[in-house]
Amino acid sequence: MERLKQLLSGINPNYIIDDNGFCFYENKKIAVAFFTKEESNSTVQPNRKHFSQLRDMYRAKGIRLIQIFDWQYERMYDKIHSLLTIAVGNPKRVYARQCEIKRIDNPEAKELNNKIHLQGHRNAHVTYGLFYNGELVQLMSFSKMKYNRNLKGNNEWEIIRGCPGSNNIVVGGCSKCFKHFIQDFNPDCIFSYCDTALFNGASYLAIGMKYAGNTGETKYWVLDEIDPYTGKQGYVIPRCPSKYRELLERSKGVTIWTPGSDRFVWTKEGYEYQGKGKEYL
């Protein structure tokens, strides 16, 4: 937690420590928490819903809780710094009306995604980029996901990346990219996930998407091995059903359960979404 306090003090020192020991920005209604793999794994925290319950407790008070885990912090410090600067700092603001929008290819999107997005780049069928004074400051990528069980029709799409440039906010940027995609491709349905450990989905709601339930907790294995990124014991990796037995053995059964993702869906008027969470729409 001391590492997080040091980071936040350089971004915005105007926080207080709340009753749970988290850094709370009262004026922004945002709290930031930090957990180590030692205190968050299943040998210490056997309740797989613990971090989801923390999220829900803060949501009930109208507070966005950002939960950062040490393996993320150590591997992706610059990306975490950018995320927190946008959330609680004083990032540069750019307005979408000042930006040129155009389609970009995967190599051009890859540079920004790998610099900013916590999951890095992922090739997409269609990507829109916003350019301010010639610089790519935001992108939104869409793909037809035939392997996504939530998408049923031939003209249903998923937002697979939405990425602002480093330490900036493009006001109206998501809306501008989203509207251009709808205008150009006339989709029946657009689907996306939102990692609730880090985000609250407000940008999806703002562009007209609707909440479609939560996926349930996300499972990570804590392998009984040296982390190749940090050189420290305890290598945290995502679940992989095809390697279940292997990872069970390598981890000695130790897991971490993070809060999981919310689903968001947009549909064309008159079109009926048939994927998971349809009962929420």
Backbone as CSV, one residue per row, in Angstrom:
resi,resn,N_x,N_y,N_z,CA_x,CA_y,CA_z,C_x,C_y,C_z
1,MET,0.833,-1.211,0.000,0.000,0.000,0.000,0.865,1.258,0.000
2,GLU,2.036,1.187,0.598,2.917,2.356,0.627,3.357,2.743,-0.783
3,ARG,3.563,1.738,-1.637,3.947,2.042,-3.021,2.827,2.794,-3.735
4,LEU,1.573,2.378,-3.462,0.438,3.060,-4.080,0.317,4.488,-3.564
5,LYS,0.489,4.682,-2.269,0.410,6.030,-1.704,1.455,6.939,-2.330
6,GLN,2.643,6.391,-2.545,3.703,7.188,-3.154,3.333,7.580,-4.575
7,LEU,2.784,6.625,-5.304,2.364,6.908,-6.671,1.252,7.958,-6.693
8,LEU,0.228,7.768,-5.861,-0.899,8.698,-5.837,-0.485,10.087,-5.361
9,SER,0.446,10.142,-4.444,0.896,11.452,-3.940,1.536,12.272,-5.055
10,GLY,2.143,11.590,-6.041,2.725,12.297,-7.168,1.701,12.696,-8.211
11,ILE,0.534,12.045,-8.184,-0.535,12.345,-9.144,-1.520,13.345,-8.564
12,ASN,-1.987,13.067,-7.356,-2.933,13.942,-6.654,-2.893,13.571,-5.182
13,PRO,-2.247,14.380,-4.348,-2.080,14.025,-2.937,-3.312,14.291,-2.076
14,ASN,-4.397,14.765,-2.667,-5.566,15.200,-1.887,-6.525,14.046,-1.597
15,TYR,-6.006,13.007,-1.006,-6.844,11.881,-0.613,-6.794,11.704,0.900
16,ILE,-7.785,10.969,1.403,-7.771,10.581,2.802,-7.749,9.059,2.861
17,ILE,-7.397,8.504,3.996,-7.437,7.055,4.174,-8.774,6.708,4.820
18,ASP,-9.551,5.874,4.135,-10.888,5.569,4.644,-10.855,4.427,5.666
19,ASP,-12.009,3.989,6.091,-12.099,2.975,7.150,-11.508,1.624,6.743
20,ASN,-11.396,1.389,5.434,-10.816,0.131,4.959,-9.331,0.244,4.640
21,GLY,-8.776,1.436,4.903,-7.364,1.646,4.614,-7.086,1.990,3.167
22,PHE,-8.133,2.342,2.405,-7.972,2.684,1.000,-7.832,4.200,0.839
23,CYS,-7.226,4.616,-0.268,-7.055,6.042,-0.569,-8.341,6.559,-1.214
24,PHE,-8.979,7.531,-0.563,-10.298,8.001,-1.000,-10.251,9.461,-1.392
25,TYR,-10.698,9.745,-2.621,-10.821,11.113,-3.126,-12.291,11.497,-3.014
26,GLU,-12.617,12.216,-1.964,-14.018,12.509,-1.664,-14.678,13.332,-2.757
27,ASN,-13.959,14.306,-3.317,-14.561,15.182,-4.326,-14.816,14.456,-5.647
28,LYS,-14.082,13.390,-5.895,-14.254,12.628,-7.128,-15.069,11.357,-6.930
29,LYS,-15.359,11.013,-5.683,-16.076,9.772,-5.366,-15.347,8.558,-5.946
30,ILE,-14.038,8.535,-5.738,-13.193,7.425,-6.198,-12.300,6.986,-5.048
31,ALA,-12.245,5.687,-4.810,-11.322,5.108,-3.842,-10.370,4.186,-4.588
32,VAL,-9.123,4.114,-4.103,-8.117,3.272,-4.741,-7.541,2.325,-3.693
33,ALA,-7.550,1.029,-4.000,-7.048,0.010,-3.077,-5.905,-0.745,-3.729
34,PHE,-5.039,-1.305,-2.890,-3.876,-2.046,-3.373,-3.775,-3.359,-2.608
35,PHE,-3.598,-4.466,-3.346,-3.523,-5.781,-2.711,-2.326,-6.552,-3.252
36,THR,-1.644,-7.257,-2.360,-0.550,-8.115,-2.778,-1.078,-9.515,-3.073
37,LYS,-0.310,-10.274,-3.825,-0.713,-11.652,-4.121,-0.749,-12.492,-2.849
38,GLU,0.086,-12.118,-1.867,0.123,-12.869,-0.609,-1.152,-12.675,0.206
39,GLU,-1.723,-11.469,0.184,-2.909,-11.209,0.994,-4.216,-11.439,0.238
40,SER,-4.124,-11.636,-1.073,-5.355,-11.777,-1.862,-5.573,-13.184,-2.380
41,ASN,-4.623,-14.105,-2.141,-4.802,-15.448,-2.695,-5.684,-16.309,-1.807
42,SER,-6.066,-17.461,-2.336,-7.104,-18.280,-1.710,-6.691,-18.928,-0.399
43,THR,-5.394,-18.975,-0.114,-4.988,-19.534,1.178,-5.249,-18.551,2.313
44,VAL,-5.286,-17.246,1.967,-5.549,-16.192,2.967,-6.969,-15.657,2.816
45,GLN,-7.431,-15.558,1.560,-8.748,-15.006,1.263,-9.571,-16.055,0.514
46,PRO,-10.120,-17.048,1.227,-10.826,-18.146,0.553,-12.167,-17.760,-0.061
47,ASN,-12.729,-16.617,0.351,-14.010,-16.170,-0.206,-13.785,-15.593,-1.596
48,ARG,-14.181,-16.344,-2.634,-13.930,-15.909,-4.010,-14.672,-14.627,-4.351
49,LYS,-15.693,-14.253,-3.591,-16.471,-13.051,-3.856,-15.984,-11.832,-3.073
50,HIS,-14.887,-11.979,-2.344,-14.423,-10.895,-1.470,-14.254,-9.574,-2.218
51,PHE,-13.554,-9.602,-3.343,-13.273,-8.354,-4.055,-14.502,-7.840,-4.797
52,SER,-15.387,-8.743,-5.200,-16.669,-8.315,-5.773,-17.529,-7.635,-4.715
53,GLN,-17.498,-8.168,-3.510,-18.282,-7.582,-2.425,-17.751,-6.204,-2.040
54,LEU,-16.440,-6.046,-2.081,-15.869,-4.714,-1.846,-16.351,-3.734,-2.911
55,ARG,-16.294,-4.157,-4.173,-16.786,-3.306,-5.273,-18.228,-2.894,-5.042
56,ASP,-19.076,-3.864,-4.684,-20.504,-3.585,-4.508,-20.765,-2.697,-3.304
57,MET,-19.981,-2.875,-2.248,-20.145,-2.046,-1.059,-19.874,-0.580,-1.384
58,TYR,-18.831,-0.327,-2.177,-18.516,1.053,-2.554,-19.523,1.579,-3.575
59,ARG,-19.930,0.740,-4.495,-20.935,1.179,-5.478,-22.218,1.631,-4.798
60,ALA,-22.594,0.924,-3.748,-23.827,1.269,-3.040,-23.754,2.672,-2.441
61,LYS,-22.544,3.157,-2.233,-22.335,4.505,-1.698,-22.065,5.517,-2.808
62,GLY,-22.170,5.065,-4.057,-21.908,5.956,-5.184,-20.436,6.204,-5.427
63,ILE,-19.588,5.265,-5.004,-18.137,5.424,-5.107,-17.573,4.387,-6.063
64,ARG,-16.725,4.814,-6.960,-15.983,3.898,-7.828,-14.754,3.415,-7.063
65,LEU,-14.617,2.100,-6.933,-13.456,1.516,-6.271,-12.523,0.937,-7.327
66,ILE,-11.302,1.446,-7.373,-10.266,0.928,-8.259,-9.401,-0.026,-7.452
67,GLN,-9.392,-1.293,-7.847,-8.625,-2.310,-7.121,-7.403,-2.702,-7.948
68,ILE,-6.234,-2.423,-7.411,-4.986,-2.707,-8.105,-4.240,-3.799,-7.342
69,PHE,-3.754,-4.784,-8.079,-3.018,-5.890,-7.491,-1.535,-5.751,-7.822
70,ASP,-0.695,-6.222,-6.921,0.730,-5.913,-7.052,1.356,-6.470,-8.323
71,TRP,0.848,-7.615,-8.827,1.457,-8.148,-10.056,1.157,-7.246,-11.247
72,GLN,0.003,-6.567,-11.229,-0.294,-5.596,-12.279,0.626,-4.379,-12.139
73,TYR,0.746,-3.906,-10.922,1.552,-2.721,-10.642,2.993,-2.928,-11.083
74,GLU,3.534,-4.110,-10.774,4.946,-4.370,-11.057,5.204,-4.584,-12.545
75,ARG,4.252,-5.190,-13.237,4.451,-5.465,-14.667,4.073,-4.284,-15.548
76,MET,3.126,-3.458,-15.094,2.546,-2.429,-15.967,2.498,-1.075,-15.260
77,TYR,3.593,-0.692,-14.645,3.596,0.538,-13.848,3.146,1.741,-14.670
78,ASP,3.678,1.896,-15.874,3.342,3.075,-16.682,1.857,3.101,-17.031
79,LYS,1.279,1.932,-17.313,-0.139,1.865,-17.654,-1.002,2.163,-16.424
80,ILE,-0.608,1.658,-15.270,-1.331,1.957,-14.033,-1.235,3.445,-13.722
81,HIS,-0.061,4.011,-13.929,0.119,5.454,-13.704,-0.824,6.256,-14.598
82,SER,-0.923,5.873,-15.858,-1.808,6.573,-16.795,-3.265,6.431,-16.371
83,LEU,-3.673,5.210,-16.000,-5.054,4.976,-15.563,-5.413,5.866,-14.374
84,LEU,-4.523,5.926,-13.387,-4.801,6.710,-12.186,-4.738,8.209,-12.456
85,THR,-3.870,8.612,-13.376,-3.814,10.035,-13.738,-5.139,10.473,-14.349
86,ILE,-5.688,9.641,-15.225,-6.972,9.955,-15.842,-8.095,9.934,-14.806
87,ALA,-8.028,8.992,-13.847,-9.107,8.834,-12.866,-9.100,9.929,-11.808
88,VAL,-7.931,10.215,-11.224,-7.896,11.123,-10.060,-6.950,12.299,-10.237
89,GLY,-6.218,12.347,-11.325,-5.237,13.416,-11.512,-5.786,14.581,-12.301
90,ASN,-4.887,15.246,-12.981,-5.255,16.423,-13.773,-4.762,16.218,-15.205
91,PRO,-5.371,15.260,-15.911,-4.893,14.954,-17.257,-5.227,16.064,-18.240
92,LYS,-4.483,16.077,-19.316,-4.768,16.995,-20.407,-6.127,16.647,-21.001
93,ARG,-6.938,17.651,-21.292,-8.252,17.420,-21.888,-8.246,17.877,-23.344
94,VAL,-8.709,16.980,-24.177,-8.868,17.260,-25.594,-10.335,17.033,-25.923
95,TYR,-10.897,17.831,-26.812,-12.314,17.695,-27.153,-12.469,17.015,-28.508
96,ALA,-13.414,16.086,-28.557,-13.593,15.294,-29.768,-13.882,16.172,-30.982
97,ARG,-14.557,17.272,-30.768,-14.881,18.150,-31.897,-13.623,18.767,-32.509
98,GLN,-12.520,18.761,-31.754,-11.252,19.290,-32.264,-10.437,18.218,-32.982
99,CYS,-10.938,16.984,-32.977,-10.175,15.855,-33.496,-10.681,15.414,-34.864
100,GLU,-9.768,14.942,-35.670,-10.110,14.301,-36.928,-10.302,12.808,-36.655
101,ILE,-11.357,12.215,-37.210,-11.588,10.792,-37.048,-11.345,10.076,-38.357
102,LYS,-10.667,8.937,-38.274,-10.448,8.147,-39.487,-10.173,6.697,-39.103
103,ARG,-10.393,5.815,-40.062,-10.100,4.407,-39.868,-8.580,4.217,-39.842
104,ILE,-8.117,3.352,-38.936,-6.696,3.047,-38.875,-6.520,1.529,-38.911
105,ASP,-5.311,1.097,-39.289,-5.066,-0.338,-39.389,-4.498,-0.871,-38.069
106,ASN,-4.362,-2.186,-37.994,-3.901,-2.808,-36.765,-2.494,-2.387,-36.338
107,PRO,-1.530,-2.280,-37.264,-0.202,-1.832,-36.836,-0.206,-0.445,-36.188
108,GLU,-1.038,0.464,-36.698,-1.107,1.803,-36.114,-1.782,1.762,-34.753
109,ALA,-2.824,0.938,-34.627,-3.503,0.806,-33.334,-2.616,0.112,-32.314
110,LYS,-1.796,-0.809,-32.771,-0.970,-1.626,-31.866,-0.054,-0.771,-31.004
111,GLU,0.518,0.266,-31.589,1.456,1.103,-30.845,0.787,1.750,-29.638
112,LEU,-0.426,2.302,-29.835,-1.121,2.952,-28.721,-1.648,1.913,-27.726
113,ASN,-2.204,0.825,-28.234,-2.722,-0.208,-27.329,-1.636,-0.769,-26.426
114,ASN,-0.484,-1.065,-27.001,0.589,-1.642,-26.197,1.183,-0.645,-25.210
115,LYS,1.029,0.624,-25.517,1.530,1.654,-24.612,0.589,1.908,-23.451
116,ILE,-0.739,1.823,-23.705,-1.719,2.273,-22.722,-2.632,1.169,-22.208
117,HIS,-3.157,0.338,-23.084,-4.190,-0.615,-22.670,-3.600,-1.708,-21.791
118,LEU,-4.269,-2.022,-20.681,-3.731,-2.986,-19.728,-3.595,-4.380,-20.329
119,GLN,-4.404,-4.699,-21.320,-4.317,-6.010,-21.961,-3.517,-5.979,-23.252
120,GLY,-2.946,-4.834,-23.580,-2.152,-4.729,-24.789,-2.998,-4.749,-26.041
121,HIS,-2.348,-4.982,-27.152,-3.026,-4.914,-28.453,-3.762,-6.210,-28.771
122,ARG,-4.826,-6.060,-29.543,-5.550,-7.196,-30.096,-6.051,-6.787,-31.476
123,ASN,-5.743,-7.577,-32.478,-6.161,-7.238,-33.845,-7.678,-7.160,-33.947
124,ALA,-8.145,-6.205,-34.702,-9.578,-5.963,-34.851,-9.945,-5.898,-36.329
125,HIS,-11.235,-6.089,-36.610,-11.719,-5.938,-37.973,-11.789,-4.462,-38.370
126,VAL,-12.193,-3.616,-37.401,-12.395,-2.188,-37.680,-11.896,-1.384,-36.484
127,THR,-11.091,-0.360,-36.740,-10.651,0.538,-35.675,-10.780,1.975,-36.137
128,TYR,-11.404,2.799,-35.292,-11.476,4.240,-35.528,-10.484,4.935,-34.606
129,GLY,-9.745,5.886,-35.146,-8.803,6.658,-34.357,-9.146,8.136,-34.394
130,LEU,-8.945,8.799,-33.267,-9.108,10.249,-33.186,-7.728,10.891,-33.147
131,PHE,-7.545,11.894,-34.002,-6.244,12.552,-34.122,-6.378,14.021,-33.740
132,TYR,-5.498,14.447,-32.852,-5.455,15.849,-32.434,-4.088,16.408,-32.821
133,ASN,-4.104,17.395,-33.706,-2.846,17.948,-34.239,-1.946,16.853,-34.789
134,GLY,-2.567,15.890,-35.460,-1.809,14.824,-36.096,-1.421,13.666,-35.192
135,GLU,-1.730,13.750,-33.906,-1.363,12.694,-32.955,-2.581,11.831,-32.628
136,LEU,-2.390,10.525,-32.652,-3.456,9.599,-32.274,-3.681,9.687,-30.766
137,VAL,-4.883,10.148,-30.363,-5.145,10.365,-28.937,-6.211,9.424,-28.382
138,GLN,-6.939,8.741,-29.246,-7.916,7.760,-28.777,-8.276,6.829,-29.922
139,LEU,-8.635,5.598,-29.549,-9.115,4.664,-30.556,-10.240,3.817,-29.974
140,MET,-11.016,3.233,-30.865,-12.035,2.257,-30.496,-12.053,1.189,-31.584
141,SER,-11.900,-0.083,-31.155,-11.788,-1.192,-32.091,-12.986,-2.125,-31.973
142,PHE,-13.440,-2.639,-33.116,-14.606,-3.516,-33.185,-14.248,-4.785,-33.955
143,SER,-14.830,-5.902,-33.522,-14.668,-7.150,-34.259,-15.965,-7.945,-34.236
144,LYS,-16.151,-8.742,-35.293,-17.223,-9.740,-35.284,-16.666,-10.961,-34.579
145,MET,-17.212,-11.265,-33.416,-16.629,-12.294,-32.567,-17.435,-13.585,-32.661
146,LYS,-17.094,-14.424,-33.639,-17.857,-15.655,-33.834,-17.653,-16.641,-32.689
147,TYR,-16.590,-16.437,-31.877,-16.354,-17.337,-30.753,-16.892,-16.784,-29.436
148,ASN,-17.476,-15.588,-29.472,-18.092,-15.015,-28.274,-19.506,-15.582,-28.156
149,ARG,-19.747,-16.345,-27.103,-21.037,-17.014,-26.940,-22.178,-16.035,-26.699
150,ASN,-21.871,-14.776,-26.403,-22.922,-13.782,-26.206,-23.457,-13.242,-27.530
151,LEU,-22.716,-13.450,-28.609,-23.096,-12.899,-29.908,-23.631,-14.012,-30.791
152,LYS,-24.831,-13.814,-31.296,-25.523,-14.880,-32.020,-25.684,-14.589,-33.512
153,GLY,-25.968,-13.343,-33.856,-26.298,-13.021,-35.242,-25.074,-12.729,-36.095
154,ASN,-25.283,-12.606,-37.405,-24.188,-12.351,-38.335,-23.729,-10.901,-38.333
155,ASN,-24.542,-10.021,-37.725,-24.179,-8.604,-37.730,-24.102,-8.071,-36.300
156,GLU,-23.629,-8.915,-35.393,-23.381,-8.507,-34.007,-21.873,-8.351,-33.810
157,TRP,-21.497,-7.274,-33.143,-20.089,-6.899,-33.019,-19.705,-6.732,-31.550
158,GLU,-18.397,-6.791,-31.287,-17.873,-6.539,-29.939,-16.842,-5.417,-29.984
159,ILE,-16.915,-4.510,-29.024,-15.835,-3.543,-28.821,-14.722,-4.278,-28.098
160,ILE,-13.565,-4.424,-28.728,-12.491,-5.194,-28.091,-11.382,-4.311,-27.513
161,ARG,-11.307,-3.068,-27.944,-10.357,-2.136,-27.334,-10.935,-0.724,-27.403
162,GLY,-10.780,0.008,-26.297,-11.118,1.422,-26.257,-10.015,2.097,-25.475
163,CYS,-9.248,2.949,-26.116,-7.987,3.365,-25.510,-7.720,4.855,-25.701
164,PRO,-7.634,5.625,-24.609,-7.195,7.018,-24.722,-5.682,7.103,-24.725
165,GLY,-5.162,8.169,-25.297,-3.723,8.378,-25.262,-3.230,8.661,-23.852
166,SER,-1.956,8.555,-23.653,-1.349,8.647,-22.329,-1.720,9.940,-21.610
167,ASN,-2.311,9.763,-20.418,-2.597,10.885,-19.518,-3.487,11.953,-20.133
168,ASN,-4.366,11.566,-21.059,-5.303,12.562,-21.575,-6.711,11.988,-21.588
169,ILE,-7.673,12.876,-21.591,-9.080,12.517,-21.746,-9.588,13.206,-23.006
170,VAL,-10.184,12.423,-23.904,-10.815,13.009,-25.078,-12.298,13.139,-24.759
171,VAL,-12.732,14.336,-24.439,-14.122,14.569,-24.063,-15.016,14.335,-25.276
172,GLY,-15.929,13.378,-25.159,-16.798,13.030,-26.272,-16.171,12.069,-27.259
173,GLY,-14.983,11.556,-26.948,-14.268,10.691,-27.885,-14.944,9.353,-28.114
174,CYS,-15.386,8.710,-27.035,-16.057,7.412,-27.174,-17.308,7.542,-28.025
175,SER,-18.078,8.587,-27.765,-19.317,8.803,-28.490,-19.058,9.028,-29.979
176,LYS,-18.037,9.788,-30.292,-17.744,10.089,-31.690,-17.349,8.820,-32.449
177,CYS,-16.477,7.995,-31.860,-16.067,6.746,-32.508,-17.248,5.796,-32.653
178,PHE,-18.047,5.699,-31.608,-19.183,4.780,-31.583,-20.205,5.157,-32.653
179,LYS,-20.523,6.438,-32.740,-21.515,6.893,-33.716,-21.035,6.680,-35.149
180,HIS,-19.742,6.897,-35.383,-19.224,6.683,-36.734,-19.294,5.213,-37.115
181,PHE,-19.014,4.335,-36.178,-19.105,2.909,-36.475,-20.533,2.517,-36.828
182,ILE,-21.498,2.977,-36.045,-22.906,2.654,-36.312,-23.330,3.197,-37.678
183,GLN,-22.910,4.406,-37.984,-23.262,5.025,-39.262,-22.667,4.244,-40.432
184,ASP,-21.438,3.781,-40.285,-20.741,3.127,-41.390,-21.130,1.660,-41.564
185,PHE,-21.461,0.963,-40.462,-21.645,-0.491,-40.533,-23.064,-0.953,-40.194
186,ASN,-23.900,-0.067,-39.687,-25.288,-0.408,-39.390,-25.401,-1.733,-38.632
187,PRO,-24.741,-1.886,-37.497,-24.764,-3.164,-36.764,-26.128,-3.418,-36.126
188,ASP,-26.441,-4.690,-35.935,-27.643,-5.052,-35.193,-27.414,-4.917,-33.694
189,CYS,-26.195,-5.242,-33.260,-25.902,-5.307,-31.835,-24.416,-5.030,-31.627
190,ILE,-24.094,-4.334,-30.529,-22.700,-4.104,-30.137,-22.567,-4.499,-28.671
191,PHE,-21.547,-5.270,-28.389,-21.346,-5.864,-27.059,-19.963,-5.455,-26.537
192,SER,-19.830,-5.341,-25.219,-18.496,-5.110,-24.662,-18.438,-5.545,-23.203
193,TYR,-17.213,-5.813,-22.752,-16.943,-6.126,-21.355,-16.278,-4.918,-20.694
194,CYS,-16.458,-4.820,-19.362,-15.807,-3.772,-18.575,-15.245,-4.407,-17.303
195,ASP,-13.940,-4.345,-17.121,-13.277,-4.908,-15.943,-13.651,-4.081,-14.716
196,THR,-14.449,-4.653,-13.818,-14.977,-3.880,-12.692,-13.989,-3.710,-11.548
197,ALA,-12.830,-4.351,-11.629,-11.787,-4.062,-10.645,-11.216,-2.670,-10.882
198,LEU,-11.320,-2.184,-12.119,-10.656,-0.936,-12.480,-11.602,0.154,-12.969
199,PHE,-12.727,-0.238,-13.567,-13.614,0.731,-14.210,-15.058,0.529,-13.744
200,ASN,-15.894,1.543,-13.992,-17.287,1.471,-13.550,-18.293,1.423,-14.700
201,GLY,-17.820,1.443,-15.935,-18.717,1.337,-17.079,-19.444,2.610,-17.447
202,ALA,-19.090,3.732,-16.827,-19.812,4.986,-17.084,-19.734,5.406,-18.549
203,SER,-18.598,5.163,-19.194,-18.456,5.586,-20.590,-19.373,4.780,-21.503
204,TYR,-19.623,3.507,-21.174,-20.550,2.694,-21.968,-21.984,3.204,-21.828
205,LEU,-22.383,3.501,-20.611,-23.728,4.022,-20.398,-23.916,5.361,-21.105
206,ALA,-22.855,6.170,-21.108,-22.933,7.501,-21.707,-23.153,7.448,-23.217
207,ILE,-22.720,6.375,-23.869,-22.897,6.294,-25.326,-24.133,5.479,-25.709
208,GLY,-24.942,5.125,-24.712,-26.219,4.497,-25.005,-26.259,2.989,-24.865
209,MET,-25.186,2.389,-24.369,-25.209,0.953,-24.118,-25.920,0.681,-22.791
210,LYS,-26.375,-0.557,-22.609,-27.106,-0.917,-21.401,-26.387,-2.035,-20.656
211,TYR,-26.500,-1.988,-19.346,-25.905,-3.016,-18.496,-26.593,-4.358,-18.736
212,ALA,-25.780,-5.428,-18.882,-26.325,-6.759,-19.136,-25.714,-7.789,-18.188
213,GLY,-25.578,-7.409,-16.922,-25.121,-8.363,-15.918,-23.609,-8.453,-15.810
214,ASN,-23.167,-9.276,-14.857,-21.750,-9.461,-14.573,-21.343,-10.895,-14.901
215,THR,-20.105,-11.072,-15.301,-19.615,-12.395,-15.689,-19.369,-13.311,-14.497
216,GLY,-19.318,-12.736,-13.291,-18.831,-13.501,-12.149,-17.337,-13.291,-12.008
217,GLU,-16.785,-13.754,-10.922,-15.388,-13.475,-10.597,-14.424,-14.065,-11.639
218,THR,-13.312,-13.361,-11.827,-12.268,-13.804,-12.740,-11.179,-14.536,-11.958
219,LYS,-10.803,-15.698,-12.457,-9.856,-16.546,-11.759,-8.439,-16.381,-12.297
220,TYR,-7.487,-16.248,-11.362,-6.071,-16.268,-11.692,-5.391,-17.364,-10.879
221,TRP,-4.402,-17.994,-11.483,-3.583,-18.959,-10.763,-2.332,-18.272,-10.240
222,VAL,-1.906,-18.635,-9.025,-0.639,-18.152,-8.474,0.338,-19.323,-8.525
223,LEU,1.169,-19.357,-9.561,2.072,-20.488,-9.758,3.204,-20.456,-8.735
224,ASP,3.585,-21.598,-8.299,4.667,-21.733,-7.321,6.019,-21.652,-8.046
225,GLU,6.205,-20.500,-8.704,7.366,-20.289,-9.569,7.796,-18.825,-9.508
226,ILE,8.985,-18.561,-10.040,9.475,-17.187,-10.120,8.752,-16.458,-11.253
227,ASP,8.260,-15.277,-10.959,7.621,-14.440,-11.965,8.703,-13.915,-12.916
228,PRO,8.621,-14.258,-14.198,9.669,-13.820,-15.129,9.702,-12.314,-15.346
229,TYR,8.605,-11.637,-14.995,8.568,-10.179,-15.156,9.262,-9.457,-14.005
230,THR,9.159,-10.020,-12.809,9.644,-9.319,-11.617,10.792,-10.018,-10.906
231,GLY,10.988,-11.305,-11.208,12.026,-12.054,-10.518,11.639,-12.471,-9.111
232,LYS,10.351,-12.291,-8.758,9.877,-12.632,-7.418,9.071,-13.926,-7.443
233,GLN,9.000,-14.584,-6.280,8.248,-15.823,-6.183,6.743,-15.558,-6.290
234,GLY,6.052,-16.429,-7.027,4.608,-16.289,-7.188,4.274,-15.649,-8.516
235,TYR,4.060,-16.488,-9.529,3.793,-16.012,-10.886,2.290,-16.090,-11.136
236,VAL,1.631,-14.933,-11.266,0.185,-14.868,-11.425,-0.165,-14.860,-12.911
237,ILE,-1.027,-15.814,-13.331,-1.460,-15.870,-14.724,-2.957,-16.154,-14.764
238,PRO,-3.641,-15.770,-15.858,-5.083,-16.012,-15.960,-5.389,-17.493,-16.090
239,ARG,-6.624,-17.842,-15.753,-7.097,-19.208,-15.945,-7.015,-19.608,-17.411
240,CYS,-6.839,-20.892,-17.653,-6.829,-21.428,-19.010,-7.431,-22.826,-18.928
241,PRO,-8.719,-22.956,-19.270,-9.403,-24.239,-19.086,-8.677,-25.425,-19.708
242,SER,-8.039,-25.225,-20.847,-7.360,-26.341,-21.514,-6.115,-26.793,-20.755
243,LYS,-5.629,-25.960,-19.842,-4.438,-26.312,-19.056,-4.775,-26.441,-17.571
244,TYR,-6.029,-26.763,-17.282,-6.472,-26.779,-15.890,-5.606,-27.667,-15.003
245,ARG,-5.392,-28.899,-15.401,-4.639,-29.829,-14.552,-3.188,-29.385,-14.381
246,GLU,-2.608,-28.899,-15.464,-1.231,-28.416,-15.401,-1.101,-27.240,-14.439
247,LEU,-2.012,-26.260,-14.560,-1.927,-25.073,-13.713,-2.277,-25.386,-12.261
248,LEU,-3.187,-26.323,-12.064,-3.514,-26.755,-10.713,-2.275,-27.305,-10.021
249,GLU,-1.528,-28.092,-10.744,-0.310,-28.684,-10.171,0.765,-27.633,-9.954
250,ARG,0.968,-26.790,-10.948,2.036,-25.784,-10.846,1.740,-24.736,-9.777
251,SER,0.457,-24.520,-9.486,0.068,-23.512,-8.481,-0.156,-24.107,-7.103
252,LYS,-0.196,-25.439,-7.034,-0.564,-26.138,-5.801,-1.957,-25.702,-5.321
253,GLY,-2.806,-25.374,-6.306,-4.194,-25.032,-6.007,-4.430,-23.612,-5.526
254,VAL,-3.411,-22.763,-5.545,-3.559,-21.392,-5.038,-4.094,-20.488,-6.154
255,THR,-5.177,-19.767,-5.857,-5.822,-18.897,-6.838,-6.083,-17.516,-6.257
256,ILE,-6.424,-16.598,-7.145,-6.924,-15.274,-6.770,-8.169,-15.027,-7.617
257,TRP,-9.229,-14.527,-6.985,-10.474,-14.227,-7.691,-10.703,-12.714,-7.684
258,THR,-10.620,-12.086,-8.857,-10.886,-10.650,-8.958,-12.361,-10.431,-9.303
259,PRO,-12.854,-9.184,-9.281,-14.302,-8.956,-9.368,-14.977,-9.337,-10.678
260,GLY,-14.246,-9.609,-11.721,-14.897,-9.955,-12.980,-15.330,-8.731,-13.764
261,SER,-16.070,-8.966,-14.826,-16.430,-7.903,-15.765,-17.937,-7.735,-15.883
262,ASP,-18.363,-6.501,-16.080,-19.752,-6.213,-16.441,-19.896,-6.313,-17.951
263,ARG,-21.075,-6.734,-18.386,-21.389,-6.750,-19.805,-22.205,-5.505,-20.153
264,PHE,-21.971,-4.967,-21.342,-22.765,-3.854,-21.848,-23.172,-4.137,-23.284
265,VAL,-24.411,-3.775,-23.619,-24.975,-4.116,-24.922,-25.724,-2.916,-25.509
266,TRP,-25.535,-2.697,-26.784,-26.347,-1.750,-27.563,-27.030,-2.543,-28.667
267,THR,-28.301,-2.261,-28.921,-29.000,-2.913,-30.026,-29.721,-1.889,-30.888
268,LYS,-29.788,-2.203,-32.158,-30.574,-1.389,-33.084,-32.049,-1.496,-32.702
269,GLU,-32.783,-0.443,-32.940,-34.201,-0.449,-32.580,-34.922,-1.634,-33.220
270,GLY,-35.621,-2.384,-32.376,-36.376,-3.529,-32.862,-35.608,-4.836,-32.885
271,TYR,-34.284,-4.778,-32.606,-33.480,-6.004,-32.630,-33.392,-6.581,-31.224
272,GLU,-33.540,-7.886,-31.091,-33.567,-8.531,-29.788,-32.261,-9.274,-29.532
273,TYR,-31.516,-8.827,-28.536,-30.268,-9.470,-28.128,-30.576,-10.799,-27.445
274,GLN,-29.831,-11.869,-27.803,-30.112,-13.197,-27.288,-28.989,-13.759,-26.415
275,GLY,-27.954,-12.946,-26.136,-26.818,-13.438,-25.372,-27.037,-13.386,-23.868
276,LYS,-25.978,-13.668,-23.123,-26.059,-13.647,-21.676,-26.405,-12.251,-21.175
277,GLY,-27.246,-12.186,-20.151,-27.637,-10.910,-19.580,-28.822,-10.262,-20.258
278,LYS,-29.464,-10.973,-21.202,-30.580,-10.362,-21.926,-31.727,-9.989,-21.001
279,GLU,-31.817,-10.665,-19.841,-32.897,-10.369,-18.912,-32.748,-8.997,-18.251
280,TYR,-31.565,-8.393,-18.359,-31.334,-7.065,-17.776,-31.758,-5.937,-18.713
281,LEU,-31.911,-6.248,-19.977,-32.149,-5.182,-20.975,-33.615,-4.785,-21.054
